[in-house]
Amino acid sequence: MIQIALGDQQLKRLAKRVRLAAELTSRERGRFAKELAKGIKAIAEKRVRTTKKDPDGQPWRPWSNSYARTRGAQHSLLIDKRKLVRRFNAYASPAGRFLKVWNSAPYAGYVQAKRPFLGIGRLEDELVHRLAERFFRQVLR
């Protein structure tokens, strides 16, 4: 299993960076953490399904020529029987103290080392920022 987790301090720093609200109730923090977890999960799923890039936006290394000859039209990088795509999970504690996003495919750790799909890089940082900003605007209405 491979996972990304954000703890209490990381979530507080993100909230302050957005500058819309530094103090949230535990219920609001829980909702915020849940939205972030769902957003990070969606980013990772999209990376595997379509973008085929690592968290810093670099394209994944293509298959070797010999391996490419064994693949059919229904295959793409990291997609064979879709097990990896179906094994993404997200969780946020009810009080927003932590969140985690993980992939429970047995080979996820091996694949992550070769073609990173889970993480927040330069490109996703802006998406997470916008998600947080939208959340705080809803909370502060």
Backbone torsions as a table, in degrees:
resi	resn	phi	psi	omega
1	MET	NA	141.7	176.6
2	ILE	-124.8	140.4	-177.6
3	GLN	-148.3	161.3	171.6
4	ILE	-122.9	138.0	-178.9
5	ALA	-135.6	141.6	174.3
6	LEU	-117.9	128.1	-179.6
7	GLY	-92.5	-178.1	-176.9
8	ASP	-53.9	-50.0	-177.8
9	GLN	-64.5	-39.7	178.7
10	GLN	-64.5	-40.5	178.5
11	LEU	-66.3	-39.8	177.6
12	LYS	-63.7	-42.6	178.9
13	ARG	-61.8	-41.0	178.5
14	LEU	-63.7	-42.7	179.2
15	ALA	-61.2	-42.4	179.6
16	LYS	-67.9	-37.1	-179.1
17	ARG	-62.9	-36.1	178.9
18	VAL	-67.3	-25.1	176.4
19	ARG	62.9	18.8	177.4
20	LEU	-98.3	-28.3	177.4
21	ALA	-163.8	127.7	178.7
22	ALA	-98.2	-24.3	-178.0
23	GLU	-117.6	122.6	176.9
24	LEU	-122.8	152.3	171.8
25	THR	-69.3	163.1	-179.7
26	SER	-62.6	-34.1	177.8
27	ARG	-65.4	-43.9	178.3
28	GLU	-64.7	-41.4	177.2
29	ARG	-61.1	-38.3	177.8
30	GLY	-63.5	-43.6	177.7
31	ARG	-64.2	-42.2	179.1
32	PHE	-61.5	-47.9	179.8
33	ALA	-62.5	-38.3	178.8
34	LYS	-64.6	-43.8	177.6
35	GLU	-62.9	-42.2	177.7
36	LEU	-62.9	-44.3	180.0
37	ALA	-60.5	-44.1	178.0
38	LYS	-62.9	-41.0	179.7
39	GLY	-65.7	-43.1	179.2
40	ILE	-65.4	-38.9	176.7
41	LYS	-61.6	-45.4	179.7
42	ALA	-61.7	-39.2	178.6
43	ILE	-62.4	-46.1	-179.3
44	ALA	-64.5	-42.3	178.0
45	GLU	-61.4	-43.7	179.8
46	LYS	-63.5	-38.9	179.0
47	ARG	-59.0	-43.0	-179.6
48	VAL	-72.5	-42.3	-176.3
49	ARG	-71.7	-44.7	-168.5
50	THR	-130.7	-47.1	-170.0
51	THR	-74.4	-33.4	177.4
52	LYS	56.4	42.3	179.7
53	LYS	-130.3	154.0	177.9
54	ASP	-78.1	174.5	-177.3
55	PRO	-59.3	-20.2	178.0
56	ASP	-94.6	7.2	176.4
57	GLY	87.8	6.7	179.0
58	GLN	-84.6	131.7	178.5
59	PRO	-60.7	143.7	176.8
60	TRP	-66.5	151.1	176.0
61	ARG	-63.0	133.1	-179.0
62	PRO	-70.7	168.4	175.5
63	TRP	-62.9	156.0	171.3
64	SER	-69.1	157.6	-179.6
65	ASN	-59.5	-40.9	-178.4
66	SER	-66.5	-38.9	179.0
67	TYR	-72.3	-38.6	179.9
68	ALA	-58.1	-33.1	179.3
69	ARG	-67.1	-19.1	179.5
70	THR	-90.0	-5.9	-176.8
71	ARG	-96.0	149.1	178.0
72	GLY	-107.4	-176.2	-178.4
73	ALA	-63.9	-26.4	-179.2
74	GLN	-80.0	-5.5	-178.5
75	HIS	-99.0	151.2	169.1
76	SER	-149.9	173.9	-179.4
77	LEU	-52.6	126.5	179.8
78	LEU	66.5	8.1	176.5
79	ILE	-124.8	113.4	175.5
80	ASP	-121.9	-74.4	177.9
81	LYS	-107.4	13.4	176.6
82	ARG	67.5	16.2	179.3
83	LYS	-64.1	-42.1	-178.9
84	LEU	-62.9	-43.6	-178.6
85	VAL	-64.6	-36.6	-177.3
86	ARG	-81.8	-6.0	-174.4
87	ARG	-104.1	16.2	175.5
88	PHE	-79.3	140.0	178.7
89	ASN	-137.0	154.8	177.3
90	ALA	-141.2	142.9	178.1
91	TYR	-146.3	142.1	172.3
92	ALA	-134.0	136.6	178.9
93	SER	-65.9	146.9	-176.9
94	PRO	-56.2	-32.4	-179.9
95	ALA	-92.0	4.2	177.4
96	GLY	72.9	24.0	-179.3
97	ARG	-76.4	-27.0	177.1
98	PHE	-160.3	162.9	172.8
99	LEU	-140.9	157.4	173.2
100	LYS	-148.5	149.4	176.4
101	VAL	-129.7	131.5	-176.5
102	TRP	-146.5	167.3	175.5
103	ASN	-125.3	124.7	-174.2
104	SER	-98.0	9.8	174.7
105	ALA	-62.2	137.5	-175.7
106	PRO	-58.1	-26.5	-177.1
107	TYR	-101.8	8.5	-175.6
108	ALA	-58.1	-42.5	-179.9
109	GLY	-63.0	-40.7	178.5
110	TYR	-64.2	-46.3	-179.1
111	VAL	-64.5	-41.6	179.8
112	GLN	-57.6	-36.3	-180.0
113	ALA	-69.7	-28.9	-178.0
114	LYS	-91.3	-43.5	-178.3
115	ARG	-139.3	86.6	-174.2
116	PRO	-57.4	127.7	179.1
117	PHE	-121.6	-15.7	-177.2
118	LEU	-115.3	128.9	-179.7
119	GLY	147.8	167.8	177.5
120	ILE	-115.1	111.7	179.2
121	GLY	-106.7	-165.7	-178.2
122	ARG	-57.1	-44.2	-175.9
123	LEU	-70.4	-41.4	-178.8
124	GLU	-75.7	-24.7	179.9
125	ASP	-54.7	-42.4	179.5
126	GLU	-67.3	-37.7	178.1
127	LEU	-65.2	-42.8	178.1
128	VAL	-64.2	-39.9	178.6
129	HIS	-60.0	-45.9	179.2
130	ARG	-64.6	-38.8	177.2
131	LEU	-61.0	-44.9	178.8
132	ALA	-64.1	-42.6	-179.7
133	GLU	-61.6	-45.0	178.5
134	ARG	-62.4	-41.6	178.9
135	PHE	-60.6	-48.0	-178.1
136	PHE	-65.2	-34.7	177.0
137	ARG	-63.0	-39.0	177.7
138	GLN	-66.7	-41.9	-178.7
139	VAL	-66.2	-36.6	-173.4
140	LEU	-89.8	5.2	179.0
141	ARG	-62.9	NA	NA
